[in-house]
Amino acid sequence: MPDATLCASYQAYGLWAKCRPDKAFTPHPAVVRHA
């Protein structure tokens, strides 16, 4: 699985901190700025 998929999963769990806030991976920039 690509990191992009894992990043989306982490975002849902709020553990996206492990995944760098990248617009290329995150379709929702608003969610990335959550933390």
Secondary structure as the mmCIF struct_conf table of DSSP 4:
data_model
#
loop_
_struct_conf.conf_type_id
_struct_conf.id
_struct_conf.beg_label_comp_id
_struct_conf.beg_label_asym_id
_struct_conf.beg_label_seq_id
_struct_conf.end_label_comp_id
_struct_conf.end_label_asym_id
_struct_conf.end_label_seq_id
HELX_RH_AL_P HELX_RH_AL_P1 ASP A 3 TYR A 13
TURN_TY1_P TURN_TY1_P1 GLY A 14 GLY A 14
HELX_RH_3T_P HELX_RH_3T_P1 TRP A 16 LYS A 18
BEND BEND1 CYS A 19 CYS A 19
TURN_TY1_P TURN_TY1_P2 LYS A 23 PHE A 25
BEND BEND2 PRO A 27 PRO A 27
HELX_RH_AL_P HELX_RH_AL_P2 PRO A 29 VAL A 32
TURN_TY1_P TURN_TY1_P3 ARG A 33 HIS A 34
#
